[in-house]
Amino acid sequence: MPEPKNSFAARLLERGNGEDAKSFTSERQQTAQAFNLHVELRDGRRAEGFAWAHYAGYRWADEGEHEKLVLLFGTRALEIEGHNLMVLVEDIRECQLNGIKEMVSAQAELKHANASEEPVISNIRMYPDFEELLKEIKGDDREAGHAGRVRGR
């Protein structure tokens, strides 16, 4: 009897649930520099990029239960919360940080409990957020309840 083809769901399960997935990526070639910082949110449906050409600086703080790293890129800010975030700071200083990924809460707690030297990213916030930027680009700044101008008239 021929073996049935694996379904998409079965292939995903074979890969694992992402517990071993890294929360950050960096460029390790000596002469290479990261072009942008790819930020992936935990839902897996949203990602944004921040160009290192717009990088203005960072602020790191240890707030007891978690650490906070705030990066400035031109008129935008990226706020990262988690543990062992100094690893990210070292990659930023070396121009090597390519991407970060927000972890699912349970996954972040598990990695934090193991106390590895790898950063654990539990929360990411971006200011202004994507929706605000999109409204500004589209020019959709009308207040609710007001009719907009009809184009072409």
C-alpha positions in Angstrom: 0.0 0.0 0.0 1.5 3.4 -0.9 2.4 5.7 1.9 0.0 8.7 2.2 1.5 12.2 1.6 2.1 14.3 4.7 -0.5 17.0 5.2 0.6 20.5 5.8 -0.4 20.2 9.5 1.6 17.0 10.0 4.7 18.7 8.4 4.4 21.6 10.8 4.2 19.3 13.8 7.3 17.4 12.6 9.2 20.7 12.6 8.4 21.2 16.3 6.6 24.0 18.0 9.4 26.5 17.9 10.6 26.1 21.4 14.2 25.9 20.1 13.7 28.9 17.9 16.1 31.8 18.6 14.7 35.1 19.6 17.3 37.1 17.7 19.6 36.7 14.6 22.8 38.4 13.9 25.4 38.7 11.1 28.6 36.9 12.1 30.8 37.6 9.1 33.6 39.9 10.1 33.1 42.3 7.2 29.3 42.2 7.0 27.0 44.7 8.6 23.3 44.4 9.1 21.3 46.6 6.8 18.1 46.7 8.8 16.6 45.3 11.9 13.7 42.9 11.2 11.2 42.8 14.0 8.7 39.9 14.1 5.8 40.0 16.5 4.6 36.9 18.3 1.4 36.4 16.2 3.7 35.7 13.2 1.5 37.9 11.0 3.1 41.2 11.6 6.7 42.3 11.0 8.5 45.6 10.5 11.9 46.7 9.5 14.0 49.5 11.0 16.9 50.8 8.8 20.2 51.0 10.7 20.9 54.1 8.6 18.3 55.9 10.8 19.7 54.5 14.1 20.1 57.3 16.7 20.9 55.4 19.9 19.7 53.2 22.7 18.8 53.1 26.4 19.0 49.9 28.4 17.5 49.6 31.9 17.2 46.7 34.4 13.8 47.1 36.0 14.0 44.2 38.4 11.6 41.6 37.0 12.7 42.4 33.4 15.1 44.5 31.3 14.0 47.1 28.9 15.9 48.2 25.8 14.7 51.2 23.8 16.2 51.9 20.4 15.6 55.1 18.4 15.4 55.1 14.6 14.8 58.6 13.3 11.3 59.5 14.3 10.4 56.0 15.5 11.2 54.1 18.7 11.4 50.4 19.4 10.9 49.2 23.0 12.0 45.6 23.8 11.3 43.9 27.2 12.8 40.7 28.3 15.9 39.1 29.9 19.6 39.0 28.9 19.2 42.0 26.6 22.8 43.0 26.9 23.6 40.4 24.2 21.5 42.5 21.8 23.4 45.6 22.9 26.7 44.0 22.1 25.4 43.0 18.6 24.2 46.6 18.1 27.6 48.0 19.0 29.2 45.7 16.5 26.6 46.5 13.7 25.6 42.8 13.6 22.0 42.6 14.8 19.7 41.5 11.9 16.4 40.5 13.6 14.5 40.0 16.8 11.4 37.9 17.5 8.9 38.4 20.2 8.3 35.0 22.0 5.1 33.5 23.2 4.7 34.1 26.9 5.0 30.5 27.9 8.1 30.0 25.7 9.7 33.2 27.1 9.1 32.0 30.7 10.6 28.6 29.9 13.7 30.1 28.3 14.1 32.5 31.2 13.8 29.7 33.7 16.7 27.9 32.0 18.8 31.0 32.5 20.8 30.7 29.3 23.0 33.5 27.9 20.6 33.9 25.0 18.3 37.0 25.2 14.6 36.3 25.9 12.3 38.8 24.3 8.9 38.8 25.9 7.4 42.0 24.6 8.0 44.4 21.7 6.3 47.8 21.2 6.9 50.3 18.3 6.1 54.0 18.4 4.3 55.3 16.4 2.7 52.0 15.6 2.1 50.6 12.1 -1.6 51.7 12.0 -0.7 55.3 12.9 2.0 55.4 10.2 -0.4 53.9 7.6 -3.1 56.6 8.4 -0.5 59.3 8.0 0.7 58.0 4.7 -2.9 57.5 3.4 -3.9 60.9 4.7 -6.8 59.4 6.5 -7.0 61.9 9.4 -10.7 62.5 9.4 -12.5 62.4 12.7 -15.3 59.8 13.0 -18.7 61.0 11.9 -17.4 63.6 9.4 -17.9 62.9 5.7 -14.8 63.0 3.6 -14.4 64.9 0.3 -15.3 62.8 -2.8 -12.4 62.5 -5.2 -12.8 63.7 -8.7 -15.2 66.5 -7.9 
